[in-house]
Amino acid sequence: MRPRREADRIRVRGIRGVDFHVVGPTRTCVGCRKRAPASELIRFVAAGSGDDLRLQPDPNRRLPGRGAHLHPDPACFALAERRRAFGRALRLPGVADTGMLAEHIRVVSIPLGTTDDTAAVAASRPSKVGRPR
């Protein structure tokens, strides 16, 4: 068996989608299964015990316990839910409540300067009534 040339190894790694120019740890999204820098993903852990398991976002990456990572994208969250990936990634014996994580992803994924709350939009714009022209 002939030894592999350096160029062959780099080409094979490039096909897998690994970017060696990124500094820092690389993690896999439990939703889309793509690798990305840990700074681009949301870490979450399982909090509670028994029947009261819930997925808690960990934006500061400080909560104890086994963590998993997910892109801050509702599509990745829906894909992970459909594949039932949360329980496998965290090695949970039961089904966890995903409400807190879903709300966190919804808030984080809203682009800056937009809102989905119509009351907040109405309160932020002063009325033109009574203004001198």
C-alpha positions, 0 to 999 in steps of 0.5 A: 500500500502506497503512503498517502501524499499530503495533498490527498489527505487535505482533499479528503478532509475538504470533502467532509466539510471541515474548515481548518481555518476556524480557530476553536472547538468544533461541534455538531448540530443535533438538528442538521448534523453539520459541523460548525464552530461552537461559537455559532451554535447554542449549547443546551442541557437537560435540567430537572429529573424524572418526569420533569425534564426540560431542555434549558439553553446555556448561552454562557456555556457554564451549566453543569451536565452533558450538553448538546449543540444546535444552530440558532435556526427554527428549521434545525430545531424542528428537524431535531424534534422530528428526528427525536435527536434531543434524547439521544444527544443528551442520553435522556431516559425519557422525553424532555420538554422543549418549550424553553429551548424553542422560545430561546431560539425564536428570540435569538433568530429574530433579525435585529430591528424587527419584531413579531409583537405588534404592540411593541411596534405601535408603542415604539412609533409616536403618533403623527396626530397633533404634530405641527406641520 
